[in-house]
Amino acid sequence: MKRRRYLESVLAVSSAALAGCAEEQDVGYEETPTPVEEQTPVEGPAPDLPVAEYSDEYEASLEDGLALAGEVTDEETFGEALENHGIETDRLEREGRFLFLEYFAGDPARGVVPDMGYVAGAYAVLVGAVDDPARLQVAVLDDGGEPFGTYTVYVDWAQQFDEEELSLESYGELVFETFKTERS
């Protein structure tokens, strides 16, 4: 008898507990969206609108470098053209099949992309101007003279661009894809 009452009470409690599970609960759902609050930056200047895309800046600086046709005739004039553009070089030296370039990154707000484009464009002019071009190995230096980024420009890419086998966008993209940065 006691066993039967025990089972009945367990069934009654279980039924009551499970009865609430059959209901669908709608917790935290709102019909109206939360309004978006307009926020203003608390520090630093706000960018001019419309904001320039990195790809647009990169392609424009590539074209600026390519405009050096006639001015860049050898590795020395290549270095001079970079300096005249405001790229402070620390090293420009040829060793065998490699041309090593180390330059200081410019204004941090501007970033490294425009200088990369200019270097790649000027290098394409250099490759077209010399008989025995070398592959360009570039290190971008921080204010302390330590490299934080590297990229490579291959002779074949510049020659294919010069022979119109590569578009400006494709040439620029190939160079950009070699860019590697390091955190200090």
CORHUHU-V63520 format. One line per field, one symbol per residue. phi: phi as a letter, one per 40 degrees, with the letter a starting at -180 (. if undefined). psi: psi as a letter, one per 20 degrees, with the letter a starting at -180 (. if undefined). A space follows every 50 residues. Layout:
phi->???
psi->???
This chain:
phi->.cccccccccccccccccccccccbbcgcbcbccccccbbccbgccccbc cccdcccccccdccccccdgccbacccccccccccgcccbaaacbgcbbc bbbccccdccgccccdcccccccccccccbcbcbccbbbcbcdcgccbab abbcddcccccccgcbcdcccccdcccccbbbcc
psi->ghgghghhhghgggghhihhhhqppnpjpqhpqpqpppqqqhqrqqqqqq ppqghggghhhghghhijphhoiahghggghgghijooqhpoppocjqop ppqpqbphhhaigghgggghghhhgghihqhmqqpoppppqahjjppiqq rqoqggghghghjkhprgggghggghiippqqp.
